[in-house]
Amino acid sequence: MGGLKAGGAPGAVASDIVCPMYPPIENIVAWAKADDPADRRPMILCEYSHAMGNSNGSLSDYWEAFENHRGLQGGFIWEWVDHGIAQVTPDGQPFMAYGGDFGDAPNDLNFCCDGIVGADRRHTRRCGSSRHWPSLWV
């Protein structure tokens, strides 16, 4: 059976991990340094480094903290993959459709197409800084 993750839920009764969303680096380092003997759960950021545009430039700072402080075990980049949907124009050209392309209103415009990799799983320029960190250390 897997562990329980309840985002925003306080205390070990509610969640097997500490899983903040977009915490400042100094906050996660302070949490690790506190080394609370009553709470031995690991911290795994449920979302950090929103990749929209060129906004995930703090990855190296986060990973310096993850690598150097006990209990900090990484996190999940938001957003890893675009949420576009493969479509074809009337003249046969393929494209990735998103907010508004279906006549939907309201919609999130391009806010769903802000991943490290595209909806077709091709790497984007934003992928460069995230590829340097392996997904697992032993």
C-alpha positions, -999 to 999 in steps of 0.1 A, spaced: 0 0 0 13 35 -9 17 64 15 -9 90 22 -4 126 9 -29 152 19 -19 186 5 -23 213 31 -33 189 58 -13 196 90 3 169 111 14 133 107 -22 120 113 -33 135 80 -3 128 58 27 105 56 48 133 41 52 170 46 41 183 12 40 221 9 32 239 -23 56 266 -36 75 271 -3 103 296 -3 137 278 -1 145 294 32 114 278 47 123 243 36 158 247 49 145 260 82 122 230 85 151 206 78 173 223 103 146 222 130 149 184 128 118 179 149 122 145 167 84 143 170 79 145 132 102 123 112 82 125 79 102 135 48 94 167 29 85 163 -8 72 195 -24 39 187 -41 44 216 -65 74 240 -71 91 259 -98 61 267 -120 76 263 -155 55 289 -173 76 310 -196 111 311 -181 102 310 -145 119 279 -132 153 295 -127 155 287 -90 159 249 -96 196 249 -87 189 267 -54 161 242 -45 184 213 -54 212 226 -34 188 225 -4 175 190 -13 210 176 -16 224 192 16 196 189 42 183 157 58 146 151 52 143 172 20 135 147 -7 127 168 -38 95 177 -54 73 178 -84 78 206 -110 46 223 -120 40 219 -147 59 189 -161 39 185 -194 17 207 -214 -20 199 -216 -25 206 -252 -46 183 -274 -34 171 -308 -57 186 -335 -55 192 -373 -64 225 -391 -89 224 -419 -60 223 -444 -44 193 -426 -17 210 -405 -12 194 -371 -12 216 -340 -16 214 -303 -50 230 -292 -57 245 -258 -79 271 -241 -102 288 -266 -93 266 -296 -126 247 -291 -149 278 -287 -149 272 -250 -155 302 -228 -144 308 -202 -111 290 -205 -75 292 -192 -60 304 -225 -23 292 -225 -21 286 -188 -24 248 -196 6 249 -220 34 257 -196 52 225 -191 89 214 -192 79 191 -221 53 197 -247 20 178 -250 37 157 -277 64 149 -251 91 168 -269 116 187 -248 112 225 -247 138 251 -238 126 250 -202 138 214 -200 174 224 -200 178 232 -163 157 204 -151 175 176 -169 206 179 -147 191 163 -117 185 126 -116 152 113 -104 167 90 -79 198 88 -57 208 58 -36 
